[in-house]
Amino acid sequence: MKKLKNWDNQTWLSSKNYINQFNKFLNKRVKFNKNTKILDIGCGRANIISNLEKKYKFKEKPIGLDIIENKGIKKNIIFKKIDGYNYLKRKNEKYDLILLKQTIHFFSPSTLKALLDIAKKRLKIEGKILIFSLKTTNNKIPCFKKMKQKLDSSLKRDEKLFKIIKKKLKRTNESYFHFDVRISKQKYLKMVKSRYISCLLDLKNNEILAGISELKSKYKYQIKFTDTLKCISYRK
Ligand SMILES: C[S@@+](CC[C@H](N)C(=O)[O-])C[C@H]1O[C@@H](n2cnc3c(N)ncnc32)[C@H](O)[C@@H]1O
């Protein structure tokens, strides 16, 4: 599989508005203060924890882990290029929040199980694990036919991963984060061309180009939809 490099590369997922709304959502579930210690597994360019750090000036900087070191990773956090499971296994530190946002689908079921087992042990008293993933039914991400097939099969797999998560974590709460996306067709087509989402990574170049023509005729100038994430929350 190709590497995911453009997910948060000047897209709505890295916009101020999105990050602010997302962090408001987080703040309702984790009462942030100067002492909050955060680990973000699969942090990408670390926009989320960087924004939190700016706001709360934590005593210990948030740690972001990713297997890819993209250009433009935020500098006010501690970034480590490492697999999330290996990091948790090696480092016996405890956190108030372990965040996994739109990352679980990169793990095999067995690694996810092992990761959750260790993550539970790495929580402080009343610490939380928050897992965010695309909503699996009636998902609104704009797709061309082939992209939709790939997305749907990935979402089916996610449902299996949700079952694993619930079994492992037992006492969980579920909620949804909604973000209204307004994006020009031109910008969205650029995102598709840059394979911004993992269901595009394995498509051939000619399939991407055909998909772009399909989207060109499907949408007018503006694309509007709601990006919805399921949030699974576990508290120690
Ligand atoms: C869809 S992006 C989400 C980025 C960020 N959490 C956000 O929502 O903006 C998923 C990220 O997880 C990373 N990733 C995949 N497998 C990983 C692993 N085993 N350990 C750490 N990060 C991983 C990918 O490289 C990618 O940057």
PDBQT file of the ligand as one rigid body, heavy atoms in Angstrom, charges set to zero:
ROOT
HETATM    1  C1  LIG A 301      -6.020   9.251   8.389  1.00  0.00    +0.000 C 
HETATM    2  S1  LIG A 301      -4.538   9.787   9.132  1.00  0.00    +0.000 S 
HETATM    3  C2  LIG A 301      -5.129  10.633  10.548  1.00  0.00    +0.000 C 
HETATM    4  C3  LIG A 301      -4.175  11.667  11.063  1.00  0.00    +0.000 C 
HETATM    5  C4  LIG A 301      -4.669  12.434  12.284  1.00  0.00    +0.000 C 
HETATM    6  N1  LIG A 301      -4.971  11.549  13.384  1.00  0.00    +0.000 N 
HETATM    7  C5  LIG A 301      -5.883  13.246  11.915  1.00  0.00    +0.000 C 
HETATM    8  O1  LIG A 301      -6.994  12.786  12.151  1.00  0.00    +0.000 OA
HETATM    9  O2  LIG A 301      -5.729  14.324  11.344  1.00  0.00    +0.000 OA
HETATM   10  C6  LIG A 301      -3.908   8.270   9.847  1.00  0.00    +0.000 C 
HETATM   11  C7  LIG A 301      -2.457   8.376  10.291  1.00  0.00    +0.000 C 
HETATM   12  O3  LIG A 301      -2.106   7.184  11.016  1.00  0.00    +0.000 OA
HETATM   13  C8  LIG A 301      -0.760   6.862  10.709  1.00  0.00    +0.000 C 
HETATM   14  N2  LIG A 301      -0.484   5.472  11.079  1.00  0.00    +0.000 N 
HETATM   15  C9  LIG A 301      -0.808   4.359  10.398  1.00  0.00    +0.000 A 
HETATM   16  N3  LIG A 301      -0.406   3.248  11.050  1.00  0.00    +0.000 NA
HETATM   17  C10 LIG A 301       0.207   3.689  12.190  1.00  0.00    +0.000 A 
HETATM   18  C11 LIG A 301       0.849   3.030  13.270  1.00  0.00    +0.000 A 
HETATM   19  N4  LIG A 301       0.954   1.689  13.299  1.00  0.00    +0.000 N 
HETATM   20  N5  LIG A 301       1.374   3.772  14.275  1.00  0.00    +0.000 NA
HETATM   21  C12 LIG A 301       1.290   5.133  14.234  1.00  0.00    +0.000 A 
HETATM   22  N6  LIG A 301       0.686   5.813  13.227  1.00  0.00    +0.000 NA
HETATM   23  C13 LIG A 301       0.154   5.106  12.217  1.00  0.00    +0.000 A 
HETATM   24  C14 LIG A 301      -0.676   7.176   9.216  1.00  0.00    +0.000 C 
HETATM   25  O4  LIG A 301       0.647   7.319   8.776  1.00  0.00    +0.000 OA
HETATM   26  C15 LIG A 301      -1.485   8.464   9.121  1.00  0.00    +0.000 C 
HETATM   27  O5  LIG A 301      -0.683   9.618   9.264  1.00  0.00    +0.000 OA
ENDROOT
TORSDOF 0
